[in-house]
């Protein structure tokens, strides 16, 4: 069973500035850059009109990591920088999503996407108390 948040998904207008701050000022040494295919960001965030994958970086290791996703230039002003999802790793997102829906929470998914590591990942988005959570199952 999960005992903490896995990571926080945040949107930024300047990926390089965030990575630079985290590495040079905050001294977080682990940065894994990756790209999110257009169809995945469309499915997960409702973004459209992308001419290329969205740029992203996973910053840090383990609980408390940041998953920073750059807002495409044409969506800046429409999509605000800030926290997007609080991620919790879960071993059975189908059950967790069903339980969340039964409890009256807003549920989106499940979605089948690719993790920053390139591995398959399933997720369900659940809104509880106005906060968006991402229940993530790897594999």
N, C-alpha and C positions, 0 to 999 in steps of 0.2 A: 504494500500500500504506500502511496506517496506520503511524504512527511513535510514537504515544502513545495514552493513554486519551483519549477525548473528554470524558467527564464521569462523575461518580459519582452514582448514584441513592441517595438516603437517605430514610428515613422519620422523621417527627417527630410529636410529640403537639401541637406548637404552632408552626404555620407562621409566624404573625406575630412570635413571639419570634426565630425563626431569621432571618427576613428583616430584622428590626430590628437584630440583632447584626451580620449581614453588611454592612448599609448603614451603620449609625451607628458601629460599633466597628471592623470589619475594613475599612471604606471600599471595599467592592465596589459600584460604581455601577450596574451593569446588572442589573435584575430584570425578568423577564417572567413575569407571572402567567398561569396557565391552569387549566383544569379537565380531568379525565380522566373520560370517560363511565363509568357504572357497569359496563357490559358489558366494557370494557377492563380495569378494575382487577380484576374478577372473573376474567377470562381470564388476566391476567398474574400476579396476586398471590393469587388464591383468595379474595378478599374477597367476602362476601355480605351481604345485608340493607341495602344502601345505598339511601337515600331520595333521594340527590342525587349529582351527580358529585363525585369527590374533588378537593379543592383542592390546587394545586401551584404552585411557582414555579421557574423556571430562573434561577439566580443566577450571574453572571459571563458571560464570553465565551470561546469557544475551548477548547482543552484545559485541563482542570482545573476546569471549571464544575461547579456543584452542581445537580442536579435534585431538589428537595425536595418530598416528597409528604406531606401531612398524613394521619395515621391517623384514620379516622372515629371519632368518640367511642365508638360501641358496640363497637369492636374494640380499644380501648385496654386494655392488660392482657393481651390475647391476641396482639397484634402489638407487637413491641418496636421502639422507635426505634433507628436506627443505619443502617449501610451495608447496602444491599440488592443493588445491582448495580454492577459496574465496566463502563462502556460503551466499546466500541471500534467506530468506524465501519468498515463493511466493504462492499465493492462487490458481493459475491456471497455472501449469507448461506446460500443453499441449499447451495453447495459447502462453505462453512466449517462449516455444521452437520453435513453428511455426514462431512467429515473429522474433526470432533470426535467424532462417534459411533464412527467406525472406530477412533479412537485410544483408545476406552474411556471417554470422558467422558460424563457425564449430560447429555442434550440435551432441551430443551423447545422446541416451536415447529416451524416458524415461525408467528409471530403477525402479523396485519395490524392496525395501529392508527394513530392520528393523533398526529403529533409535537406538541410544545408550540407550534410555529409554525403548526399547522393543516394541514401537508402530510402526505401519506400516508407511512407508515413501516412497514418490515418488521423483525422482530427474531427472533433465536434466542437462548435462554438456554442457556449452557453452564457447567457446574460443573467447575472444574479445581483440584485440590489443596484442595478444600473451599471455594474462592472462587467466587461466582456472577458470571459475566460476561454482558454483553448485547452480542451482535453486531448492530449496527444498520445497516440500509440505507435511505437516504432515497429517496423517489420511487417 
